[in-house]
Amino acid sequence: MEALLDLHECTVQFGGLTAVNALSLQIGPNDLVGLIGPNGAGKTTVFNIITGIYKPTSGTITLAGSSIVGRKASAIAERGIARTFQNIRLFESLTVFDNVRAAFTMRLRHGIAHALWRGKPFLKEEREINAQVLEILSIFQLEKAHGVACKSLSYGDQRRLEIVRALATRPKLLLLDEPAAGMNPSEKDDLMKLIQFVKEKFQIAVLLVEHDMKVVMGICQRIVVLDYGVKIAEGSPEEIRRNPKVIEAYLGEETTPPAPTP
Amino acid sequence: MRDWSKFALLGAILVSLLVSQFIHLDPYFSIVVVNIGINIILAVSLNLVNGYTGQFSLGHAGFMAIGAYTSAAITSFGGPRWFDWLGGINAFTTSTLFVVALIVGGLAAALAGLVIGVPSLRLKGDYLAIATLGFGEIIRVIIQNTDAMGGSRGFSVSGIYTTIFWTYSVAAITIYVVVNLVHSAYGRGFLTVRDDEIAAEAIGVNTTKYKVVAFVLASFFAGIAGGLYAHFIGYLTPEGFGFMKSIEIIVMVILGGMGNTVGVIFAAILLTILPEVLRPVQQYRMVIYSLMLIILMLTRPQGLFGGLTWRRSTSWLRRKKIPLEDGSAA
């Protein structure tokens, strides 16, 4: 199977610090992959090199066969990688509707001249976009709130809106950066259902960075474990759970308890 | 669905034509009215950069200067030839000459905006403000040292062509462009750049392109405002386009409410009239002016019209809104 996203021997160094070390990772067209690791393991750095915020010091990244290393973040988004952020980044002064509508700017057929002349083709496109925005909002039960300022949404809804906005760019690969952070157990259950629904409904690949083991183990087909920038394990949730290296990275080395002194 | 903005623009131009043809104001009053129009153009265009796109530029007066000097050079040096060629000075030849001069002045300012914007828009916040301030001063100093344009002695413009009609037509076009741009799917890009650049890039908005487009458009209109100013005042000095002029425009933008065109228009009117109204109290004029600014900022930090949108304040003008699936309107 041809991989959708292929990271080959990617290394990221900040001065003397190696944040990610020779990481290779493949994601297929409809995979749901989890990326886990202790704090500071380099998970978010991996996201940032995939989305073009950082450039890897060495290594190649290809999306559907073509290299995306060194491209602008907006160009990578246009090629089909969408993401959400660890700390929600919505456009705070815009309404729910406009937050999603903004995701359509990159595939507009009509540019600045049409926006000024406002002829028939322009108005038609605006109407089409409005309809599409409402359609995608209604898939996620947010259509009632379309006119509301996005910051007045509940925390869970803001997370959901961020995912909707990412999906509105019609990505091939969706990167979710700690979507369950700050959620209560019932919200986490909803989120797990939502991620699986998104993957099936839109037929896209999902790469998930998450601290919450219940979420990761519950939905991911494959899990990659990072520790100090190095991939220490990759496999199904069951394999990862039993992997001694993973247990060591999370809980520390197993030592024989000292014999009780009499 | 029809779009009424073009008719509104035509109507505004027509009204300004009628006013300038049939209503004769006394000279002092018409100076104030034209100044208001020029300030509206400056403030509304700067609002596209500082308000809607969130890039704090401090160099607007510099672009105004480029437009003023370029258009003044065209009418002063090219004017006589133009009149010879087209057969004498009449309403047609002067207005075509003036329009050409204004547009070329605007384009020159836009070009300067492109040259200055591409490198400096990589900077953020305070750094961008300082860089644009520096560029504005560079423009002023260059003019000061250009002998062909009078240097620091100033430059006498040959024709006084600016009327209420020209000023308010350009003001209407500026408002039309900014409002229509911002209220289109394309224009939403400006607002996303202001709110969160990283998130904007992540959904495919080319933030550099949007920033440069906003900057170049604003410079273009500043240049045209400069041309209007030049052919109204009749005498240009580099000092008139200093840092204080930029500040004056920025105060209008902030007072009106960043990213709020209606508010910025009212602030431009208010801040042009205020010093005139305060003339009787001479020596206390600037004290009262400053005090009023402080009080306004303390009581309405979001700007005079912060929170009020163009759409909301003009909704009574439109019979139909953009229809959505469920019958409501966006």
Interface residues (C-beta under 8 A of the other chain):
Chain A: T51 G52 I53 K72 A73 S74 A75 A77 E78 A82 R83 F85 R89 L90 F91 E92 S93 L94 F97 D98 R101 A102 A103 F104 T105 M106 R107 L108 H110 G111 I112 H114 A115 L116 R118 F122 L123 E125 E126 R127 I129 N130 A131 L134 E135 E143 H146 G147 R165 A166 A168 T169
Chain B: M1 D3 S5 K6 Y176 V177 N180 L181 S184 A185 Y186 G187 R188 G189 L191 T192 R194 D195 D196 I198 A199 A200 E201 A202 I203 G204 V205 N206 T207 T208 V213 G259 I322 P323 L324 E325 D326 S328 A330
